Amino acid sequence: MVGMLGIVLDLGYATVMQRQMQFAADAAALAGARDLAGGQSENTAITRMQEILAANKADVQLSSYTVTAGSTTDVWARLSV
């Protein structure tokens, strides 16, 4: 019984953390895209994406950012455990 409770809690925590990292990645991608659309440089957009990820408790060093063709952003947020 206690083992099942532990499994349920672990799965629930994993789901919450995955959702939090998805929200962080989405927010960072939108911020980067907004910067690019406003005429900012790619470095400025990446810096902004890193700030958003850090504010959402994502591990900035483990996360990845891609700016494609000067107008598209792609962000993978990672959590350090």
C-alpha positions in Angstrom: 0.0 0.0 0.0 2.8 2.4 0.9 4.6 1.5 -2.3 1.6 2.3 -4.4 1.3 5.7 -2.7 4.9 6.4 -3.4 4.5 5.6 -7.1 1.4 7.7 -7.4 3.1 10.7 -5.7 6.2 10.3 -8.0 4.1 10.2 -11.1 2.1 13.2 -10.0 5.3 15.2 -9.3 6.8 14.2 -12.7 3.6 15.4 -14.4 3.7 18.7 -12.6 7.3 19.3 -13.4 6.9 18.4 -17.0 4.0 20.9 -17.3 6.1 23.6 -15.5 9.0 23.1 -17.9 6.6 23.2 -20.9 5.2 26.5 -19.7 8.7 27.8 -19.2 9.8 26.8 -22.7 6.6 28.3 -24.3 7.1 31.6 -22.4 10.8 31.8 -23.4 10.0 31.0 -27.1 7.3 33.7 -27.2 9.6 36.2 -25.6 12.4 35.4 -28.0 10.0 35.6 -31.0 8.7 38.9 -29.8 12.2 40.3 -29.5 13.1 39.1 -33.0 9.9 40.5 -34.5 10.7 43.8 -32.8 14.0 43.9 -34.7 16.3 42.8 -31.8 19.4 40.7 -32.5 19.5 37.0 -32.1 21.8 37.4 -29.1 19.3 39.7 -27.4 16.5 37.2 -28.1 18.6 34.3 -26.6 19.5 36.4 -23.5 15.8 37.1 -23.0 14.9 33.4 -23.4 17.5 32.6 -20.8 16.1 35.2 -18.4 12.6 33.7 -18.8 13.8 30.2 -18.3 15.7 31.2 -15.1 12.6 33.0 -13.8 10.6 29.8 -14.3 13.2 27.7 -12.4 14.5 25.9 -15.5 18.2 25.0 -15.6 19.5 27.5 -18.2 22.7 25.4 -18.7 20.8 22.3 -19.6 18.2 24.1 -21.8 18.7 24.7 -25.5 17.7 27.5 -27.7 17.5 27.7 -31.5 16.9 30.8 -33.7 16.1 29.8 -37.3 16.2 32.1 -40.3 16.2 35.1 -37.9 12.5 34.9 -37.1 11.7 31.5 -35.5 12.6 30.4 -32.0 12.7 26.9 -30.5 13.3 26.3 -26.8 13.8 23.1 -24.8 13.6 23.7 -21.1 15.3 21.3 -18.7 15.1 21.0 -15.0 18.1 20.1 -12.9 17.3 17.4 -10.4 
